Amino acid sequence: MNYQNFVIIVAAGAGLRMGSTIKKQYLCFNEIPILTHTIKVFDKCDHIHEIILVVPKQDKNYCKINIIDPFGFKKKIHIVQGGQTRQDSVFNGLKKVHERIEYAKNTIVLIHDGVRPFVDETIIINCIDSAIKHGACIPAVKITDTIKQVSPDSCIQKTINRNALYSAQTPQTFNLALILSAFEHALKTNFSGTDDASLIENFGHDVYLVKGSKFNIKITTPEDFVLGKYLLTLNLS
């Protein structure tokens, strides 16, 4: 069976934790916006057919002029308006993918954070392969730090067994028909998830893991930004 593979790059957040007057996705590494670096990875990947970029309504024109047009991307890029929450924004992206295809069961959709510019092609391909096989997968890395559960007043309550704990990353990858059903179920049940895989879990379907990378960081804080500038010197993106 031949599959069409779409990536939804979600960049509709305000980026408040960065503490910058510029939204984190528009900050630059080497004079190129972080969001552009992220798009470049998927534009170069032969396994991706089209790109859906989800941004705030007021930023759509800005992104076309500053994030997309100057960089000569080869793939078709659709700019979609974000919603009030990340979940709403992803759903808007999914509906755009659905407009573009004939059969949802023959379509794989990758949902990726706009501020994860160091995802590599191996992760992308492994996610697609796993989603074709299982319907739903995410990249993740095993937690190696000791994990403490604390009370509201910062008193340690207990140490959590980390042996079965993983840190989730993106692109979280799904069969389009499955993830659309999960989002519709979430609407009916008023379920709000912290990531896209949690909606699949709430829907009662298994989600599988593929190996992520410690380099696949999300640029959220000023410390992440410093680390990202260093990682760029390693030619990871």
N, C-alpha and C positions, 0 to 999 in steps of 0.2 A: 504494500500500500504506500502510495506517495503522500507525503505530508507537506503542508505549508507551515513554515515556522515564522511567527511574528514575535517581536519583542516590544513590550510596553515599558518605556522608561519613564518612571514617575518622578517628577520634579516640581510638584505643586505646593511644597511646603514653604513655610516662612523662614525656617532656619534660625530660630531664635537662640539656640544654644551656642551658635558661633559667636554671638556678641558683635556682629558686624552690621553696618548700615546697608551693606550689599548682601543679597541672599546668597547662601553658601554655594549653591549650584552655579552662580555666576562669577564667583571668585576665580582667579586665574593661577594656573601653574605655567610658568614660562610663557606668559602673555596669551595663553589659550584657556578659556573657561573650563572649569571642572566638568560641567555638563557636556561640553564639546568633546573632551577626552573620553567620556563615557560612551558617547554616540560613536566615536571613531572605532572603538573595539568591536561593536556589533556591525558597523558598516563594512569592516574588513572581513568579517566572518562569512564564508560562503554558505554556511548552514542557515543563515538568517535571510529571509526574503523581503520583509518590510519592517519598518520601524514606526511605532506610535509614540509620540512624545507628549506627555501630559503635563501641562503647566498652568499657572493661574491665568484666569481670563485676561487680566490686564497685561500679561506678559507675552501673549501670543505673538504680537507683532515684533516685540523686542527680540524674542527667541529666533524668529525667522531672519531678522536682519543681522543679529550679532552672534547667534549660536550655530546657525545652520548655513546660511548663504555664503559666508566667506570661506568655507572649508571644503567645498567641492565634493560633498558626499555622493556616492554612487547609487545608493538605495533610495527607494521612495520613502520619504518621511512625512508623516501626517501629524499635525499639531492639534491636540485635543484639549479642550478646557477642563481644568480640574474641578473637584467638588469641595464641599465643606470639610470633609475628612479624607484621609488617605484611601480609606475603603471606597468612598464615593468616587475618588479620582481614578482608582483602578477600574472600577465598574464602568466608568465612562470610556476608558481605554478598551476594555473588553467589548463593549458595544460597537466601537469603531472597527475592531477586528472582525466582529461578526458581520458587519456591513460589507467587508472586503472579500468574504469567502463564500463558497457554495455549500460545503459540508463541514459542520463544526467538528464532527468526529474525525475528520482527516486533517485537523489543524492543531498545532502545538503553539502555546503561547508562553513566553518567558516574561516574567514581571520583575523588573530590575530597578534598584534605587539609582536615581540620577547622580548621586554623589558617591557611587562606588566605581571609580574610574579604572581600578586595577584588576578587574575580573579578567581572567585569561580564557583563551579559546578552548582549552581542554575542559574547563568547567562548563562552558556553554554547550559543547558537544556532548559531554557526559550527561548533562541535565536533559537535553533533548532525547537522547537514547533511553534514559530511564523513564521519562514521561511517556514515551511511545510504548514502553513495556508495561508500566505500572499505572499510568494515568496521572500521577502526581509525584513530584520529587522536589527536594530543596538541597542546595549545597550547605554543608555545615562543617564545623571544626570541633574536635573534642576539647572540652574545657580542661585545662591543666592546672589552673590556680585552685587553691583551697577556697571553698565557697561557704560563707557564713550567712545564716539567717538571723536578722536583727529585729529588735522591737522598735517602735516609733521613737523611743528616746535613745537609740543607738546602742543599746545593750545587746550583746550576742546571746541568742537563744539556743542555737545549736549549729553544728557543722554538718553541711549537706554532703551526702555521699555523691561524689562527682563521677563515678565510674560510668554511669549511663547518661551523663549530661553533655549536651552539644550546644554550641552557639550557632544559631541560624544565620544564613547569609542569603543573598540573592545572586543570580536570578532564580526565583522560585518558579517552577515550570510545570505546566499542566496541559492535559487535553482540553481544548476549548469548550467542548460540550460539558465536560465535568465541572470546570471552574465556573461556567455560567450558571449551571444548576446550583452550585454551592452558594454563589452570590445571591441568587434568587431565594434560596432557602434561608439565607441569613436575613434578607429583608422581611420575609414572612415571620421569622422567629425573633426579630429584633436583636439579632446577634451581632456584636461588634468584636472583631478579632484584632490582635496585635500584629498579625502578619497574614498573608494570603493563605498559607497552609492551614492556619487555624480554622478558616472557613471550611476547608475540605474536611478537616477533622470533625467539625461540628455537623457536617453533612453525613458523617458516618463512613467515609472512605479513607483507606490507608494512604499515608504519605511516606515515601521512602527517602533515604538520605544518599547523597553522593558526596564525595570528598571535596570539601572547600579548600580555601587557602588562607593562611594568616596574613597574606599580602592583600587579600580582597577586603580592604577596610572601607568603612563608611566615614566620609569626611563630615563630622558633626560638630566637633569642638575645635578651638584654636590649636590644641595639641595634635589633633588628627591632621590639621592643615600642615603643620610643620613636618609631621611624619610623611604626609603625602608628597610634599616637595622633595623629600629625600628619596622616597621610593621611585619617583619619576627619574631620578638620576641613574637608577638601576635598569631602566628601559623595560619596565614590567608592563606598560600599557601599549 
